[in-house]
């Protein structure tokens, strides 16, 4: 494609290819340059970077692809930094706020606008103005401990140095009887002074703290903060030594943590934390983390089971960690990784959809950046934790729970693609609900909102009340809001079976089979949101409509004790075979009361999803269940084909009888077992004959069923079942990850296929083919069966980017299908009035026929706005097929491409002489591929129970030698076969400026299936054997045109008269007159050719088609939507009643049944709307008539039988 689009400038193609080959080096160079840009402010004393430089850096942030991730991260950081106001101006603003006469330090500390400036406070700790200095220190402490209950605070000076002491409690523990904690902040000139000043600090702690209750010596609840006022070298070992020398005093004072703050000019300060639990050694995971962050972010929960490594984050209130599971022994490929994003929120509104969406998107952005790190495994899962610090007033845990469930449903629907891409397994939000107890004391109840996939169901919501530990403040138990007797202890556990299986599925590019249930629910929510939004657009009074409750549920199919499938419940991940199935109940917009669909899925985590005998049997029985209950059946394919195996227990036992023991390379005679080994084998393991050495093996049978050819027998069985299922019910397959061998055949046998970008369908792996060819020809499975192969060849109907998009497409496709075979079409309430005009009108020149069906933003098309969806778009491009809704009625649609399209025949990598071929295909012509596509679509639509709307606009079939060799006759005949068998209404409509001619008319003529087919035409359409220009060459040739000239043209008539009256001897005059006649004829030929063409064209107009009875009526395009809606409704109702009458009396044919209905109907039989209204309002009377018909038929049959009996 690159070469084709730059055919005149191949050097640019070469340059581009070379640039991409050097991409890693070029990326490293750009990153190095950006690092230099980051230092410009300090090196060149710049307050602002030049605008043109920022513009260029801004362009780097829009680069897409993993290769550019580090560049975009570095560029984004520079852009964000450039938007921050200059440091000096921000400091001045803060000082003026602190020293204002009406300054409220408590309010300032809680201000949402201070979050960006909280670290500015530390730059004022050494300010010359005592008032500024002390106010900054108090606001800093109040800000850092804003979620705590500060009981008292005092800022003073000791020996010329600021000193702040305060007492506090955890706000989410009871104030009465709760643990009171004490803190001290001492300001020192530099970090180097800590060792010298530490004794005085400890003395101040002892003097200012209340009596320390040492208890059992393990209650460490107090904090010591040391803040330097000047930047200096950070000597962590020296600090550790200083604290170690005073460890006894620190413990006596009950110090839990020592926090050291080191200023950095015009930058955020550096923080070092020395916890008591590590004997006051510095904790690297808390480095540059504000003192209370570790507690707020609950990092102690992570460190129990994970080794943590911190990554850089963009947000100041966000920490990102790689967690590697702690393992007692080495793990192949390294221990499983989890990417943790932990954040704080200083704004309220997290219990609303906009606020929650904003916070979650920030977390996902951090994950996106983190995944670009080379340290993160490609299959690492991720978890998001957010602690909302503002207290929520006037809400109960139950109310928050209900809100959270609704919010998560919406967010999962809107953000499912990113959640899946970033492998988010858990979203955890800690909110704080404020209330007043019976004694008037303010009480804060922490409530934990959890959406987790850890137990199997995708992002299942649960809500817990937290029970914090009174000493540590860390929650020790979590009790369900709806049942406080159910409590859990929850440090982040290591990988369980579900997480392990989920990782395996992700490794092959798919989703764990059980997670598809969650994706289905999310997709269903999205479908409802889309539907309700559309309804609200059409009727503002409906804007408050809600989706039903309990819109999704599932029952798993399991093998019962009798070997038959039954509904059962088992823990997710405990299945022992690689095939699972469910009967899913979904409340959809077209079936709000609910509908059932059978889902069958490979479990790729069990023996790579391969097909063994047990898997084949399960698939067979689940598919049979769908057929017997006439339910739609969806197959989710991710497998490795038929299972292969050997009798492993024989591997260490067999021996080789060489022809020459001394020269093994001469070959061998047979494999054998010793007498001892043979005797110890179970009966039937091998067939063997006695030889001197023991027993020569003739056949290896084994005792385990399902390792060889028996699996192929099972594959054949399920292939036949799938073929039968396509004939009897709706079948749909979704290919994710990969589908091999029998897996690929099952997908094709089900006909309708949705394929993920990373979901090749192959028969043999590329490496095996390379071995067969003897050279490295293929480099990936996608070359053999990826979407780039399966979309153009018509196997794949639709290509999707990921599993969530795949599930959304499954739900969309099912929405067009009746709930069971034989049921009436799945009509959905429509927001688009059927009475409106069709605004987009086809033109005489080539146009995109999709616009005729779907319309544009300015001109609406034939189908309901937004309802048309095209399928098989990459194959047979001269025909468009899809599904849409007309007034809510689902319909199959076939339209004709009027423009020139290209068919691309790819080169064969195995043949070096092969070249890609591009074959042009003219518009309005049926080619072999588009004929096959048309026939295939007709069959699919019929088996889906859809009325068919065919916008016929063909000039004929392509009859060239290439297409004749390409079986155009065979595929064209298939259209007739498909229409003849069609059991639902079919409407052939010739759109404006459309034409239907020759063989293309023949294959869609209503006489093929008179019971179901009707043909209509717009007034500007045409129908005939040949085009006017062609028929004039045969039936209105030049001689006929000359006759018309001489008959109609006065000049020619005059010349003819002169010639006739001329003296026979005047040859000269005759020659001159003839010349004049010829000249006049030449002048008139163009216009008379047009007249002849017009004359031929008048034979093809709608009036003649109607007069000859080949079409039923002329329907103006503008009114076609209204007309075909009422006609379709009439045919649906009428055909259903006709079938009921024919079932009641098998002697009736369609015509007779219609006559019965016609005699009942009291309205105008030609008025489609009136007929529908009559049969709807008189449903009881019609039912009685059908019942009476059945009674009469039975009596007549009994009379016939009695006559036969009496004559015997």
C-alpha angles and dihedrals in degrees: 000000000000091000093046094050091049100038091138095049111040092159089069088053091053091047091050094049091049090049091054091048089056094042097119092053093044091049091052090050093052091047090052090052092050090052088056092049089054089062097048094096093060098034097048101023092243121166093188133023117235113273095233089053091050090049091055092046088049089058089057091059090065095059112119130208136062092269089066099042097105091046093052091047093052093044092048091052091054092048092049092048091050091059094058115099116249114282096238094053092049091051092050091051090051094049092051089052093049097050098041113128092240096040113151105199093191092054092045091053091054096044114125090215092061095068091091092046103040091102090051085070090070091058088063096055089096097039116141093231108081092205092055091044096050094042091051091051094049094047090047093054093044090048096048091046096036094126091051126081104252107204099181139353133188131182118196141143127254118190090344095308125110114249126186125191127182142166123219147164134209105267093219093058124075114277092215110070092000123135112270113213130199131211137190129195118193123187116217130183094244143344089262089066094059096090092048095044098039096091091053091049092052090048090053089050091053091048097045101037122086118244108307113234101211091183108175092346093258100088104101109167108142130092136215120202122191117190123189119207097206133052114248142155111295111232104187096173089051091052091047089051091050092051092044090055089055098037093117093054092045091054092045088055090051093241112176099180138007114210123195122197119200117188123227115199111256091348137089112284123249120247128205122188126201110188124200091228088067093045089260094300116146115269108220092200090063095047114133089005121129113251098258097038094090090057096042093048092046091227092161088071090059098048095060095074104012138062103225130214118182121226128199116270132195100218117075091218095048132085123193122199138179108221116201113192114249109242131186091217136025117283121216109248091013129284118304113274131219122192110217124199111189120182145170125220122206094183129081124229101077089128090063127078096242093046094045092046092051093050094045092049090053089053091048090050090054090050091049090055094043093053088060089068115104088222092068118088115236089236098043113133122221140218130195124209124184126183112200107207102189112088118244112228128211098008130117125215090249092054092048089049093054091047092048094051090053094044093050091050090056095042093048089053095047098039102031094115093057094039090056095042091052091042094233107187099172140023115191126184125184114201128179119224116202123208141144123253127220092274093054094255118142111247127194117202116194111217121194117212112199133187104179139169093189095107095045109267110103112257094334111190123236131162125208137187109229121228105201123207106249092222104040097027088222116128110256099182137024119205124193113254092224094045117023090186089072108076133161137199107223127188106155102277125218121255115308125198093273093052091047092051091046090055091050091052092048091051090063091046098258142100125258108266096240091050089066088075089063091046090052091054090049091048091049091052089051091051091051092048091052092048095047092047090053092048090050091052090057096042121022090196087067094056091104094055113127133204116253120268120254094024095166136040136150139202118202120229112225135170112266127214090265092055093253125116118262137167113269145158125230137157112277111258096026096101112119099200127063097241127077134175143187141188103227123200114206129181102214131181090256093043106029089165089061141262133216127234128179115227122194120185139179113237100219091191092070110075090327091298092288122164114251128165093273093049091049092051093049092049091048094051094045092049090046089052089055091050095047091050093041091234128150112262125211122190119200105202124204110138150124099236126246113356117252127198148148134224094267095187089068095054095085093039109053123094132199126237102210122201087230117015090203093051109038094174089073087077136247138269103216147328116256145180127224118248090252095051092044093052092051094054119099114257113275097023092118141003107229143165127218116260131168092262094050126274123350110218113235100166131012109212106159129196097255116090117219109040104106145359093356087070089058089053088054090048090055090050094054091042089059091045092052092049090052091046091056090054095048108032142014111284127187130173130201118198116207128166096353142323119207135190110324088014090061092046092051089054092051094043088057085055100204109086135181112188129195119223089249097043113098120187108212141162097204130017118254093241091056090050091050090054090049091051092043095231142067101269104141124047102185144017089246090071088062104038112355122127090270086067103031099045096055092044094053099244092110117057097188136014121211134187101228145352095275090054088047092054091046088054091049091054092045092051093046089051089070093052127084116249091249139005111284095018119127117267118287100258115194126199106262128218091196115081115236089212094067123103123255099249104186109076127196115243131222089245123069114288141168105272091203087074089057089057103036103022127210135269089271102035122037121220137217100284128058110287111272095005103100117095124181123220132190088024095156097053130066090003095187088075127052119209129180148124129264143157129252109197086336094310111126113232139177113235133201121183134170127243110233096189131078111269134186128235110205119208106194124224118255109243089207092060113063090195093055119109133189111259125207112201117192116221120198122229122257091026128113113229127184094265096044091046090053090045091052093050092045092050092049091053092047093049092050094051088049090056093241128152108236126230111193116188096202114203108148128138091197145282126313104251102179121131093257093053094041087055087045090064099254090157092054095048094042089054089052089066089060092047092051094048093046090057095043111125100187131066115290122196120192110197128182105212125212111299088005122133135197117198145167118335093359089063091048095056093053102034112134092234086075088074109004094176093061109019130081129171127213134171142200117242091248096052128099137214131185148112098271134012114264093253090053098045092051088059087061109026104024104035128167093279091057091046090051090052089053091050093052090045097050111024114088093205092054090044090054092047091046089051092049091049092049092050095044119117108259091231095056098088094156092059091045091054091049093049091049089052089052090049091050091048091050091047091052089051092051099041097090095050094043090049086056090047091050090049090048089048090053091044091055087063089060100050127116093256093063092043089054093044092052092048095239091122125038098220145341109254118190111230092232091061098034095102094057092041097050094043092058092040092051092048089049093049093047092052095037095046090049091053092044090054091049090052092048090049090050093050115021091194091070120093124201095269093050092048091051089050089055090053092044092055090053096047114094096186132077104295091210093055104091095193093048092049091052091048091050096051090044096051094039096046092127093052091048090049090052090050091052090048091050090048090053092049091050091047092051092048091049091050091049089051091052091049091049090051090050091049094049091051094052 
